[in-house]
Amino acid sequence: MFPINVYVQLCGLLNCISVPFSEHILLFLLQMKIWQLPSVLLLLISSVISHPHNLFEYNELSEYVDSHQEEYVQTLRDWVAVESDSSDVLKRPDCHRMMDMTAEKLRAMGGKVELVDIGVQELPNGQTVDLPKVVTAQFGSDPSKQTVCVYGHVDVQPAKLEDGWATDPYNLTDIDGNLYGRGASDNKAPVLAWIHTVEAYQDLPVNVKFIIEGMEETGSNGLDAMIMAQRDSFLSDVDYILISDCGWLSRRPALTYGTRGNCYFFAEVEGPKQDLHSGVYGGTVIEPMTDLIGILDTLISPSGKILIPGIREAVAPLSDEEWKMYQDIEFDIESYKSKIGVSQLMYNNKVDLLAHRWRYPTVTVHGIEGAFSAPGTKTVIPAKVIAKFSIRQVPNMDPAVVKKQVTDYLNSVFAKRKSPNKLKVTMVIGAKPWLADTKHPLYEAGKAAVKRDLIREGGTIPIAKTFEDVTGKSIIMLPIGGFDDGLHSQNEKMSRYNYIEGTKLFIAYLHEVGIKGVGNERGLVLTF
Ligand SMILES: CC(C)C[C@H](NC(=O)CN)C(=O)O
């Protein structure tokens, strides 16, 4: 009648959350054709059946979400259409518009909304430009209820059709159930999923606050100060901070307990007063690009060893327990390779791969401004080139220390070249890593419920550590993005399924948090 592995999975699942195994529950699950659904829904349903009095309400809300699916997709389309690229100051008006649209959406739902002015951004040329305002919103203020604060961002990474996108990055395009568009997964759909969650509830089981920003993709400029300023006001009654700005590791849902930080550098080498003909001047001029490539090549060895003194020494050692955790995670190296289209990786075993993806630092050279990069040939000696590279940093590294280590090292390497050109190194982002205490009851219980998908994230959420340090509250990261969403890359997408089922997941999550008489720890984990 139904596959035996489903039965086993079901028994395991129900046992793991101590649900009394009655015949009618099984019948219900089978009617739901549960074996055809991914485990996210399995867990969701298990959560609901663990509190049968909630079932009716959950079903109602779930139907509400299904019946509003097209509307949700259209809202995402409207949001994706705004080129809110925070890294390009020319797109700043779009960023402002995006914040206004976000505020408007929350206001229309009856929230108490504010657009908080967080000041200006200083540009490398000394000019200033307004930072996008931060949207705060509040739904409910019942002191007898939990208060959660959802953080997210609505700015995006740059994207152009000519980068190799199959569709216009700013025209959300549905192909086979995948919604392609810049920012679809990072982070517009997850933010909207939280908004739809609040909208779906007639009577919210918890008070919900939002902090939505528009500068995350460039290091959350101005947000630290705002969080500190609002610690004793907007944030004073918040019990947990929820972030859904990351992805799963595989097809299985996950809880994320750590993110790496990011120290982003510009290294500028300036030589002649203007670009020169390489045939006329080549051989007589000490070229800035040669100097730049030379010093960049000293940052990291071909086998991935960071060569900047002091960096590797600062990294927290890998404990046996951590090693065991990585060992237990389901992760298929071959499918990882085929997903990203490479024939060889830096490491051949799962533990080393996961550890270097999540908990060791790495150096990436992102690009060189001023270099000739258009198609075709141009025989030029660029007069000034600016390399952009970043170091994903981890506990116990400190951005201020990294800044000094990198600057001193590059200056010393450059000095050895005895070049007449000028080197200027600046750190433009200094975002800290974040790591939750996995001994915290939330995560202890989460490990039991989620089994192997307690993961870390190689990317950065710049404000995470500040949130925790300033408010003293725990952060729970609940990703709904797929492992293959192509964040920051060509053809970024969010699957319709994850968007819609993710919304239902958030609904069930708030439901759990709001259940009276259920400890937070238990309520939180059962959903996942
Ligand atoms: C500091 C970075 C630019 C932040 C960025 N964050 C995310 O992608 C999270 N959605 C990153 O590159 O990690």
The ligand as a MOL file (V3000), in Angstrom:
LIG
                    3D

  0  0  0     0  0            999 V3000
M  V30 BEGIN CTAB
M  V30 COUNTS 13 12 0 0 0
M  V30 BEGIN ATOM
M  V30 1 C 29.1980 40.7030 4.0330 0
M  V30 2 C 28.6270 39.9140 2.9050 0
M  V30 3 C 28.5480 40.7580 1.6990 0
M  V30 4 C 27.2910 39.3580 3.2830 0
M  V30 5 C 26.7340 38.3150 2.3420 0
M  V30 6 N 25.5970 37.7470 2.9690 0
M  V30 7 C 24.8060 36.8700 2.3900 0
M  V30 8 O 24.9630 36.4680 1.2720 0
M  V30 9 C 23.6350 36.3660 3.2080 0
M  V30 10 N 22.5120 36.3590 2.4400 0
M  V30 11 C 27.7590 37.2300 2.0410 0
M  V30 12 O 28.4480 37.3330 1.0140 0
M  V30 13 O 27.8810 36.2800 2.8050 0
M  V30 END ATOM
M  V30 BEGIN BOND
M  V30 1 1 1 2
M  V30 2 1 2 3
M  V30 3 1 2 4
M  V30 4 1 4 5
M  V30 5 1 5 6
M  V30 6 1 5 11
M  V30 7 1 6 7
M  V30 8 2 7 8
M  V30 9 1 7 9
M  V30 10 1 9 10
M  V30 11 2 11 12
M  V30 12 1 11 13
M  V30 END BOND
M  V30 END CTAB
M  END
